[in-house]
């Protein structure tokens, strides 16, 4: 776990974020000794979340394709 001073973290903010992403936690220490933890959030998207595609296919055609696949 890396510890940065407040001014160093401010100057190297992109580096601090990358470090937090790779190690899971970065500590930022102020001059008065108070410390803060920078922890990346976990992604909350579903693996079933897929981008849409534009297709000129009707519902009937999709049902026919699925039925044909099941008959094999």
N, C-alpha and C positions, 0 to 999 in steps of 0.2 A: 504494500500500500504506500503510495507516494504522498508526501506532505508538501504543500506549497504555501508560501506566504501570500497574503491577500494581494499585494502589488504584483508579485510574480504570476499569480493565477490570472489576474486581470490582463497582464501583458501577453500571456501565452494561453489565452482562453481555449483556442481550438486544440492545442496540445493537451490541456487539462481534460477536455471532454473526451478526446481519444484515449487518454490514459484511464479515465474512469470506465469507458466502454470496455477496454481490454482487461482491466484488473478487477472491475466491479465496484471500486470505491476509491475516492480521492479525498484527502483531508485538506481544508484550507484554514490556515491559522492567521488570526488578526494580530495586530501589534499588542493588544491588551491580553493576548493569550487565549482568547475564546476561539474554539474550533468549530468547523462546520464540515459535514460529510456530504460529498457530491456522489450520488448513487444513481446509475442509469435506471430508468423505468423499464419494466418488462413489456414486450409487445403484447397487445391485447387483441390481435386480429386472429381470425379463424383460418386454419389451413384450407378450409373449404371456400374461403373468400377469393374468388377468381375474377379476373377482369371479364367484362362482357364482350361479346363479339356481335357484329351485325351480320345476320344471315337471313336470307330469304327462304326460310323453311317454315312450313305450316305445322301446326300441332299434329295434324293427320299424318304428315310425312314422318315426323319424329316417332309417332306411335308405330307406324309401319316398319321403320328401321329397327326399333327395339324388338318388335315381334319377330322380325326376320332373324335377328341375332339370337333370340331365345330358341328358335326352331332348329338351329344348327346342332 
